Amino acid sequence: MRLKSRLYIAAGFINVGLGIAGIPLPLLPTTPFLLLAAFCFARGSDRWHQWLLTHPTLSPYILAFREKRGLTRKQKWRIAGLLTVTMLATGAFSPHWLGKVVAFVFWAGWIIALSLYKSAEER
C-alpha cells in the first residue's frame, strides 16, 4: 500500500472520529466530517469507503446529503434534545447572567434553523 493511500485512510478515520463525536455534541457538525471521511476513504481504500457508505449509523448522514433529502424527523428530534440539554447545562453553570443569555440565544437560533431545515421522508 502506498504512503498516499495510508494518509488518506488515516485522515478518513480521524474524520469518522470527529463525525461520531459530533452526533451527541450540538456545536460539532457530524455531516461535514463524515463527508470528508468518505472523500478520504474513496481515495485511500475502496473497502473502507464501502464500509462507511453501508454503516447502519453513519451512512444515513452521507446518503441524505448526497440525495439532498434533508434530516429525518428522528434526527431533528435527537439534535434538538441534545442541544437543549447542552444549552440548559451551559446556562445553569454560567456564573454570569450574560452567559445564560448567550446560551439561550444560541439554543433559540439553532432550534429555529433546525425547524426551517428541510425534513426528509422516513424510510
C-alpha positions in Angstrom: 0.0 0.0 0.0 1.3 3.4 -1.0 2.0 6.2 1.6 -0.6 8.4 -0.1 -3.3 5.7 0.4 -2.3 5.3 4.1 -2.5 9.0 4.7 -6.0 9.2 3.1 -7.1 6.2 5.3 -5.7 7.8 8.4 -7.4 11.1 7.6 -10.6 9.2 6.9 -10.6 7.6 10.4 -9.8 11.0 12.1 -12.8 12.5 10.3 -15.0 9.5 11.2 -14.0 10.0 14.9 -14.8 13.7 14.7 -18.1 12.9 13.0 -19.0 10.4 15.7 -18.2 12.9 18.4 -20.5 15.4 16.5 -23.5 13.2 16.9 -24.0 14.0 20.6 -22.3 17.3 20.6 -24.5 20.0 19.1 -21.8 22.5 18.1 -19.6 20.0 16.4 -21.1 19.2 12.9 -21.4 15.5 12.0 -22.2 15.5 8.3 -19.2 17.6 7.1 -16.7 15.3 8.9 -18.4 12.2 7.5 -18.4 13.6 4.0 -14.7 14.4 4.3 -14.2 10.8 5.6 -16.0 9.4 2.6 -13.8 11.6 0.3 -10.6 10.4 2.0 -11.7 6.7 2.0 -12.7 6.9 -1.7 -9.1 7.9 -2.5 -7.4 5.6 0.0 -9.3 2.4 0.2 -12.4 1.1 -1.6 -13.0 -1.4 1.3 -13.2 1.4 3.9 -15.3 3.6 1.6 -17.8 0.8 1.2 -17.8 0.2 4.9 -18.7 3.9 5.6 -21.4 4.0 2.9 -23.0 0.9 4.3 -22.6 1.6 8.0 -26.1 1.5 9.7 -25.5 4.6 11.9 -23.1 6.7 9.8 -24.3 6.2 6.2 -27.7 8.0 6.6 -25.9 11.3 7.2 -23.9 10.9 4.0 -26.7 9.5 1.9 -29.1 12.2 3.0 -26.6 14.8 1.9 -25.9 13.1 -1.5 -29.6 12.7 -2.3 -30.5 16.2 -1.0 -33.2 14.7 1.2 -32.5 16.7 4.4 -32.7 15.4 8.0 -35.3 12.9 9.2 -37.7 13.9 11.9 -36.0 11.4 14.3 -32.6 13.1 13.6 -34.1 16.5 14.1 -35.6 15.5 17.5 -32.3 13.9 18.6 -30.4 17.0 17.6 -32.9 19.3 19.3 -32.9 17.2 22.5 -29.1 17.1 22.8 -28.9 20.8 22.0 -31.4 21.6 24.7 -29.7 19.6 27.3 -26.3 21.1 26.5 -27.6 24.7 26.5 -29.5 24.1 29.7 -26.4 22.9 31.4 -24.4 25.8 29.9 -26.9 28.3 31.2 -27.2 26.6 34.6 -23.5 26.6 35.2 -22.8 30.0 33.8 -21.8 32.3 36.7 -22.9 35.4 34.9 -26.3 36.4 33.5 -24.8 37.2 30.2 -23.6 33.6 29.8 -27.2 32.5 30.4 -28.5 34.9 27.7 -25.9 33.8 25.2 -26.7 30.1 25.8 -30.4 30.9 25.3 -29.7 32.9 22.1 -27.6 30.0 20.7 -30.3 27.5 21.6 -33.1 29.6 20.1 -31.1 30.2 16.9 -30.2 26.5 16.4 -33.8 25.4 17.1 -35.2 27.9 14.6 -32.6 26.9 12.0 -33.3 23.2 12.6 -37.0 23.7 12.3 -36.6 25.5 9.0 -34.2 22.9 7.6 -35.8 20.5 5.1 -37.2 17.3 6.5 -36.6 14.0 4.8 -39.2 11.3 4.3 -38.9 8.5 6.8 -37.9 5.1 5.3 
